[in-house]
Each structure stands twice: as C-alpha cells, then as structure tokens.
Amino acid sequence: MSNDPENPEYEVGYKKPPVATRFKPGQSGNRHGRPKKSKNVSTIIGKEANSLVSITEQGRSKTLSKIEIGIKHLANKAASGDLKALLILIEELRRFESVTISQPDKDEASPQPLTAEEAARLYQEALKNAKPAE
C-alpha cells in the first residue's frame, strides 16, 4: 500500500509510518520532555551542606563549604570550654577513627588517633573548666 504521492512504491508498515503522520522537521514528539526527578531530603541537605560560602579568617578571605564552617565552629566552641560541643566533637571523632589528633607536646613522627582514655581525660578536664549555666 502506497501512501506517498511522491513515491508510489513506498510501502507503509513496520518502521515505515504514513507520510501524513510523521513528525515534521524540527518538531519533537515529546515537547515537554521527560519530567525531572523530584529531589529527596538527603539530596537537598547534601547540596546545601556542600555549597560554598566566603568567610574572613584572620584577615584573609576563604571559601569553605558550610559543613566545613560548621565543624570549625564546633571545634572552636569545644576549645573554648563548651562542654556540649566537646562531647559532640569527641563522639564524632570516635565515629571517624581515621581522624587523628596530634599532641603539641609530643614529638612523634605521625599523630595517633584519639583513644578512649584520652577522650575520658578530655571530658574530665572539660568538666573541671566548664562554666556554670546561667
């Protein structure tokens, strides 16, 4: 069966649509395209935590991710005697054993990971130096 007036021998069939129903040049069969996948909460949180922010530290401008800034702030609060921040920091250090803490008074070739005894000692020192809640 021929449906092409220009080519009477054109056979309509499998993978050979009639000329009248074919897409015109430059016309898509799916104008809007496939809808984008909706983002889940973990994707949004990951994107926001890794977004970059400019900060000024010791008079110099730095670009860090929000998660890096948060960890830096947590470590600074723990160093200033905030007991809750210290406990959170110690717990995170335990969870990530690959993180090492170097002791400034020791002359070792490589820093050693924080042990449970050192964590307990730091906790006791923090309790002694903790300021009472107001």
TIDO-822034 format. One line per field, with one value per atom (N, C-alpha, C): residue number from 1; atom name; x negated, y negated, z. Coordinates in Angstrom, 2 decimals. Layout:
num	NUM,...
atomo	CA,...
xx	X,...
yy	Y,...
zz	Z,...
//
This chain:
num	1,1,1,2,2,2,3,3,3,4,4,4,5,5,5,6,6,6,7,7,7,8,8,8,9,9,9,10,10,10,11,11,11,12,12,12,13,13,13,14,14,14,15,15,15,16,16,16,17,17,17,18,18,18,19,19,19,20,20,20,21,21,21,22,22,22,23,23,23,24,24,24,25,25,25,26,26,26,27,27,27,28,28,28,29,29,29,30,30,30,31,31,31,32,32,32,33,33,33,34,34,34,35,35,35,36,36,36,37,37,37,38,38,38,39,39,39,40,40,40,41,41,41,42,42,42,43,43,43,44,44,44,45,45,45,46,46,46,47,47,47,48,48,48,49,49,49,50,50,50,51,51,51,52,52,52,53,53,53,54,54,54,55,55,55,56,56,56,57,57,57,58,58,58,59,59,59,60,60,60,61,61,61,62,62,62,63,63,63,64,64,64,65,65,65,66,66,66,67,67,67,68,68,68,69,69,69,70,70,70,71,71,71,72,72,72,73,73,73,74,74,74,75,75,75,76,76,76,77,77,77,78,78,78,79,79,79,80,80,80,81,81,81,82,82,82,83,83,83,84,84,84,85,85,85,86,86,86,87,87,87,88,88,88,89,89,89,90,90,90,91,91,91,92,92,92,93,93,93,94,94,94,95,95,95,96,96,96,97,97,97,98,98,98,99,99,99,100,100,100,101,101,101,102,102,102,103,103,103,104,104,104,105,105,105,106,106,106,107,107,107,108,108,108,109,109,109,110,110,110,111,111,111,112,112,112,113,113,113,114,114,114,115,115,115,116,116,116,117,117,117,118,118,118,119,119,119,120,120,120,121,121,121,122,122,122,123,123,123,124,124,124,125,125,125,126,126,126,127,127,127,128,128,128,129,129,129,130,130,130,131,131,131,132,132,132,133,133,133,134,134,134
atomo	N,CA,C,N,CA,C,N,CA,C,N,CA,C,N,CA,C,N,CA,C,N,CA,C,N,CA,C,N,CA,C,N,CA,C,N,CA,C,N,CA,C,N,CA,C,N,CA,C,N,CA,C,N,CA,C,N,CA,C,N,CA,C,N,CA,C,N,CA,C,N,CA,C,N,CA,C,N,CA,C,N,CA,C,N,CA,C,N,CA,C,N,CA,C,N,CA,C,N,CA,C,N,CA,C,N,CA,C,N,CA,C,N,CA,C,N,CA,C,N,CA,C,N,CA,C,N,CA,C,N,CA,C,N,CA,C,N,CA,C,N,CA,C,N,CA,C,N,CA,C,N,CA,C,N,CA,C,N,CA,C,N,CA,C,N,CA,C,N,CA,C,N,CA,C,N,CA,C,N,CA,C,N,CA,C,N,CA,C,N,CA,C,N,CA,C,N,CA,C,N,CA,C,N,CA,C,N,CA,C,N,CA,C,N,CA,C,N,CA,C,N,CA,C,N,CA,C,N,CA,C,N,CA,C,N,CA,C,N,CA,C,N,CA,C,N,CA,C,N,CA,C,N,CA,C,N,CA,C,N,CA,C,N,CA,C,N,CA,C,N,CA,C,N,CA,C,N,CA,C,N,CA,C,N,CA,C,N,CA,C,N,CA,C,N,CA,C,N,CA,C,N,CA,C,N,CA,C,N,CA,C,N,CA,C,N,CA,C,N,CA,C,N,CA,C,N,CA,C,N,CA,C,N,CA,C,N,CA,C,N,CA,C,N,CA,C,N,CA,C,N,CA,C,N,CA,C,N,CA,C,N,CA,C,N,CA,C,N,CA,C,N,CA,C,N,CA,C,N,CA,C,N,CA,C,N,CA,C,N,CA,C,N,CA,C,N,CA,C,N,CA,C,N,CA,C,N,CA,C,N,CA,C,N,CA,C,N,CA,C,N,CA,C,N,CA,C,N,CA,C,N,CA,C,N,CA,C,N,CA,C,N,CA,C,N,CA,C,N,CA,C,N,CA,C,N,CA,C,N,CA,C,N,CA,C,N,CA,C
xx	-0.84,0.00,-0.87,-0.67,-1.47,-0.66,-1.31,-0.64,-1.43,-2.54,-3.39,-3.12,-2.52,-2.23,-3.49,-4.61,-5.85,-6.52,-6.35,-6.96,-5.87,-5.29,-4.18,-4.61,-5.91,-6.37,-6.65,-6.45,-6.71,-5.71,-6.22,-5.40,-5.18,-3.97,-3.65,-3.64,-4.31,-4.35,-5.24,-5.89,-6.71,-7.87,-8.00,-9.01,-8.91,-7.74,-7.51,-6.13,-6.06,-4.76,-4.28,-2.99,-2.47,-3.05,-3.25,-3.86,-3.06,-1.77,-0.92,-1.06,-1.43,-1.50,-2.93,-3.90,-5.29,-5.51,-6.53,-6.90,-7.50,-7.13,-7.68,-9.11,-9.97,-11.34,-11.34,-12.09,-12.17,-11.07,-10.18,-9.09,-9.38,-9.25,-9.51,-8.21,-8.32,-7.15,-6.81,-7.76,-7.54,-8.04,-7.19,-7.61,-8.14,-7.51,-7.92,-9.02,-9.24,-10.29,-9.91,-10.81,-10.59,-10.70,-9.76,-9.84,-11.06,-11.65,-12.82,-12.40,-13.34,-13.10,-13.03,-12.07,-11.97,-13.11,-13.60,-14.73,-14.21,-14.96,-14.58,-15.34,-15.03,-15.60,-17.11,-17.63,-19.07,-19.82,-19.25,-19.87,-19.93,-18.85,-18.79,-19.76,-19.79,-20.70,-22.15,-22.48,-23.84,-24.26,-23.35,-23.66,-23.91,-23.06,-23.21,-24.45,-24.74,-25.91,-27.21,-27.22,-28.42,-28.50,-27.49,-27.55,-28.62,-29.27,-30.42,-29.99,-30.71,-30.46,-31.81,-31.87,-33.11,-33.10,-34.23,-34.37,-35.69,-35.83,-37.09,-37.65,-38.86,-39.50,-40.91,-41.21,-42.50,-42.85,-41.85,-42.06,-42.14,-41.99,-42.05,-40.71,-40.36,-39.11,-39.34,-38.42,-38.49,-37.13,-37.13,-35.89,-35.85,-34.87,-34.70,-33.27,-33.07,-31.70,-31.05,-29.73,-29.00,-29.31,-29.50,-29.80,-31.17,-32.15,-33.48,-33.39,-32.60,-32.44,-31.78,-30.79,-30.11,-31.04,-31.87,-32.81,-33.87,-34.32,-35.30,-34.70,-33.45,-32.77,-32.60,-32.24,-32.09,-33.42,-34.51,-35.83,-36.25,-35.94,-36.29,-35.49,-34.20,-33.39,-33.89,-34.29,-34.81,-36.12,-36.96,-38.23,-38.04,-36.94,-36.70,-36.02,-35.73,-35.19,-33.73,-33.10,-31.69,-31.61,-31.04,-31.01,-30.19,-29.05,-28.20,-28.90,-29.57,-30.31,-31.46,-32.11,-33.21,-32.72,-31.58,-31.03,-30.64,-30.05,-29.69,-30.94,-31.95,-33.19,-33.88,-33.93,-34.56,-33.78,-32.46,-31.64,-31.89,-32.00,-32.28,-33.68,-34.63,-35.98,-36.03,-35.25,-35.18,-34.57,-33.55,-32.87,-33.79,-34.62,-35.55,-36.95,-37.32,-38.59,-39.79,-39.59,-40.72,-41.21,-40.39,-40.79,-41.78,-42.88,-43.88,-44.05,-44.42,-44.68,-46.13,-46.87,-48.27,-48.40,-49.26,-49.53,-50.74,-50.64,-51.76,-52.99,-52.77,-53.91,-54.65,-54.14,-54.79,-55.53,-56.70,-57.47,-57.40,-56.29,-56.11,-56.16,-56.51,-56.61,-55.23,-54.22,-52.86,-51.88,-50.82,-49.84,-49.07,-48.65,-47.93,-46.44,-45.57,-44.14,-43.81,-42.72,-42.26,-41.79,-42.37,-41.97,-40.83,-40.21,-39.11,-39.59,-40.82,-41.37,-41.60,-42.13,-42.37,-41.04,-40.04,-38.73,-38.14,-38.30,-37.81,-38.55,-39.88,-40.67,-40.22,-39.98,-39.50,-38.13,-37.29,-35.96,-36.07,-36.94,-37.13,-37.67,-38.63,-39.18,-38.10,-37.24,-36.16,-35.19,-34.91,-34.01,-34.59,-35.89,-36.54,-36.49,-36.71,-36.80,-35.47,-34.41,-33.10,-32.56,-31.99,-31.35,-29.93,-29.46,-28.09,-27.08,-25.99,-24.94,-24.26,-24.00,-23.35,-21.90
yy	1.19,0.00,-1.23,-2.09,-3.29,-4.48,-5.32,-6.50,-7.76,-7.63,-8.75,-9.12,-10.33,-10.68,-10.90,-11.28,-11.49,-10.17,-9.18,-7.88,-6.81,-6.42,-5.46,-4.07,-3.80,-2.47,-2.37,-3.48,-3.48,-2.56,-1.62,-0.62,-1.04,-1.24,-1.57,-0.27,-0.27,0.93,0.71,1.79,1.72,0.75,-0.27,-1.33,-2.16,-2.15,-2.95,-3.61,-4.71,-5.34,-6.09,-6.31,-7.11,-8.52,-9.12,-10.44,-11.48,-11.40,-12.41,-12.40,-11.27,-11.19,-11.31,-11.49,-11.62,-12.97,-13.03,-14.31,-15.19,-16.45,-17.41,-17.73,-18.15,-18.52,-19.64,-19.45,-20.43,-20.29,-19.34,-19.13,-17.88,-17.99,-16.86,-16.13,-14.85,-14.08,-14.26,-14.77,-14.97,-16.37,-17.34,-18.74,-19.10,-18.63,-18.99,-18.08,-16.98,-16.05,-15.29,-14.45,-13.66,-14.57,-14.50,-15.39,-15.05,-16.09,-15.89,-15.14,-14.35,-13.59,-14.55,-14.35,-15.21,-14.88,-15.89,-15.71,-15.25,-14.34,-13.90,-14.74,-14.55,-15.38,-15.22,-14.01,-13.82,-14.52,-14.56,-15.26,-16.76,-17.30,-18.74,-19.09,-18.28,-18.54,-18.46,-17.44,-17.29,-18.46,-18.92,-20.06,-21.32,-21.58,-22.77,-22.69,-21.52,-21.37,-21.55,-21.20,-21.33,-22.64,-23.50,-24.78,-25.66,-26.47,-27.25,-28.62,-29.08,-30.37,-31.04,-32.36,-33.10,-33.61,-33.39,-33.89,-34.62,-35.44,-36.12,-35.53,-34.97,-34.35,-34.91,-35.52,-36.15,-37.16,-37.93,-38.98,-38.51,-37.22,-36.70,-36.09,-36.26,-35.71,-34.26,-33.38,-31.97,-31.53,-30.53,-29.93,-28.50,-28.22,-26.91,-26.44,-25.13,-24.61,-24.86,-24.85,-25.11,-24.05,-22.81,-21.75,-21.98,-22.45,-22.75,-23.88,-24.89,-26.01,-25.54,-24.66,-24.15,-23.34,-22.50,-21.70,-22.59,-23.60,-24.55,-25.29,-25.70,-26.39,-25.47,-24.21,-23.23,-23.02,-22.88,-22.69,-23.91,-25.11,-26.33,-26.44,-26.08,-26.12,-25.10,-23.90,-22.87,-23.34,-24.01,-24.50,-25.62,-26.37,-27.47,-27.00,-25.68,-25.16,-24.80,-24.84,-24.45,-22.93,-22.44,-21.01,-20.23,-20.78,-20.09,-19.96,-21.01,-20.96,-19.96,-19.89,-18.94,-17.50,-17.22,-15.87,-15.47,-16.40,-16.13,-15.88,-16.69,-16.55,-15.22,-14.84,-13.56,-12.40,-12.48,-11.42,-11.30,-12.42,-12.39,-11.87,-12.21,-11.69,-10.18,-9.68,-8.23,-7.54,-8.18,-7.58,-7.52,-8.52,-8.56,-8.32,-7.06,-6.69,-7.12,-7.38,-7.76,-9.17,-9.96,-11.30,-11.20,-11.91,-11.86,-13.22,-13.20,-14.44,-14.41,-15.43,-15.48,-16.26,-15.79,-16.46,-17.37,-18.66,-19.57,-19.28,-18.66,-18.41,-17.11,-16.30,-15.05,-15.24,-14.65,-14.69,-13.32,-13.05,-11.78,-12.01,-10.96,-11.07,-11.29,-10.60,-10.78,-10.84,-11.65,-11.76,-10.46,-10.20,-8.97,-9.29,-8.30,-8.54,-8.72,-9.40,-9.66,-8.35,-7.98,-6.74,-7.05,-6.00,-6.17,-6.83,-6.48,-7.09,-8.58,-8.95,-10.38,-11.13,-10.51,-11.14,-11.34,-10.33,-10.44,-11.54,-11.64,-12.69,-14.07,-14.21,-15.48,-15.83,-14.82,-15.04,-15.52,-14.89,-15.28,-16.70,-17.04,-18.40,-19.42,-19.05,-19.95,-20.16,-19.09,-19.24,-20.19,-20.11,-20.99,-22.45,-22.65,-24.02,-24.58,-23.75,-24.19,-25.32,-26.28,-27.40,-26.99,-27.37,-27.01,-27.70,-26.99,-27.54,-28.69,-29.72,-30.91,-30.97
zz	0.00,0.00,0.00,-0.88,-1.01,-0.51,0.36,0.89,0.53,-0.17,-0.52,-1.98,-2.19,-3.59,-4.42,-3.77,-4.50,-4.86,-4.03,-4.27,-4.19,-5.30,-5.27,-4.82,-4.79,-4.39,-2.88,-2.12,-0.66,0.02,0.77,1.44,2.90,3.35,4.74,5.52,6.70,7.51,8.73,9.21,10.40,10.18,11.06,11.00,9.72,9.11,7.91,8.04,8.82,9.04,7.79,7.74,6.62,6.67,5.55,5.43,6.20,6.18,6.82,8.34,8.95,10.41,10.94,10.08,10.53,11.21,12.08,12.67,11.60,11.63,10.69,11.12,10.21,10.59,11.63,12.72,13.80,14.84,14.66,15.62,16.43,17.74,18.61,18.91,19.18,19.56,21.03,21.82,23.25,23.60,23.39,23.51,24.88,25.93,27.29,27.80,27.17,27.59,28.83,29.26,30.46,31.67,32.61,33.78,34.64,35.23,36.09,37.35,37.85,39.06,40.24,41.12,42.29,43.25,43.93,44.85,46.21,46.84,48.17,49.20,50.47,51.54,51.62,51.48,51.61,50.47,49.28,48.17,48.45,48.96,49.25,50.37,51.43,52.55,52.08,51.30,50.79,49.93,49.09,48.21,49.04,50.03,50.87,51.75,52.30,53.17,52.39,51.13,50.33,49.56,49.67,48.98,49.63,48.81,49.25,49.76,50.79,51.41,51.62,51.39,51.63,53.07,53.78,55.14,55.24,56.27,56.55,57.83,57.74,58.88,59.00,60.13,60.39,59.29,58.88,57.90,56.46,56.21,54.85,54.46,53.22,52.71,52.28,52.71,52.36,51.86,50.99,50.53,51.05,51.90,52.51,52.33,52.44,52.40,53.76,53.77,55.02,56.07,55.64,56.60,57.23,56.44,56.99,58.01,57.71,58.63,59.92,59.80,60.99,61.88,61.28,62.06,62.71,61.98,62.53,63.73,63.61,64.70,65.91,65.66,66.75,67.47,66.72,67.33,68.14,67.64,68.37,69.68,69.63,70.85,71.86,71.38,72.28,72.91,72.13,72.65,73.67,73.55,74.50,75.78,75.88,77.14,77.10,75.96,75.86,75.96,77.05,77.35,76.31,75.94,74.97,73.62,73.19,71.92,72.01,73.16,73.33,73.24,73.86,73.81,72.38,71.66,70.27,69.44,69.63,68.88,69.18,70.45,70.83,70.21,70.23,69.64,68.14,67.47,66.03,65.75,66.59,66.40,66.60,67.53,67.73,66.52,65.95,64.80,63.58,63.41,62.29,62.81,62.96,63.58,62.74,61.47,60.63,60.94,61.64,62.02,63.18,63.09,64.15,64.78,66.03,66.77,67.19,66.81,67.21,68.51,69.38,70.64,70.45,70.78,70.54,71.42,72.60,73.50,73.16,72.25,71.89,70.57,70.46,69.22,68.56,67.90,67.22,65.72,65.00,63.55,62.93,63.45,62.93,64.10,63.96,65.04,65.22,66.45,66.79,66.94,66.68,66.87,68.35,68.60,69.96,70.59,71.73,72.42,73.39,73.90,74.84,76.13,76.55,77.77,77.58,76.40,76.13,76.06,75.48,75.40,76.80,77.66,79.03,79.78,79.55,80.20,79.72,78.42,77.89,78.47,78.63,79.19,80.64,81.43,82.83,82.93,82.06,82.06,81.69,80.75,80.34,81.48,82.24,83.40,84.44,84.63,85.61,85.15,83.85,83.31,82.84,82.91,82.39,83.25,82.55,83.23,83.61,84.78,85.16,84.24,83.96,83.08,83.77,83.02,83.58,83.23
//
